Amino acid sequence: MERICFLLKVKPDRVQEYEARHQAVWPEMLEALRQTGWHNYSLFLRPDGLLVGYLETDNFEEAVRNMQSYPVNARWQREMAEFFEGSEGGHADERMAPLKEVFHLD
């Protein structure tokens, strides 16, 4: 099982709305994440917009690729793109670059 951590940047003036949107993630989006192998998926957000994502999956590249095949993901990514700095270059799911794990207790 891979442990994946990534960073993105939410526009500081959009932080509250970004949080609110994640209080009501569409049920079909949640189901798509589960079906494509996204386990223990969490997002953490600083007030300045730094977003830290964490998930566990068998194969991150495959999980991202499989998620991109779901129409609900395309709709979600379009709606969320405006929240991210530098989103002119693509959707957030296309810019999630895993950080190198340098320590794990267990």
Secondary structure, 3 states (H helix, E strand, C coil): CEEEEEEEEECHHHHHHHHHHCCCCCHHHHHHHHHCCCEEEEEEECCCCEEEEEEEECCHHHHHHHHHCCHHHHHHHHHHHHHECCHHHCCHHHCCCCCCCCCCCC
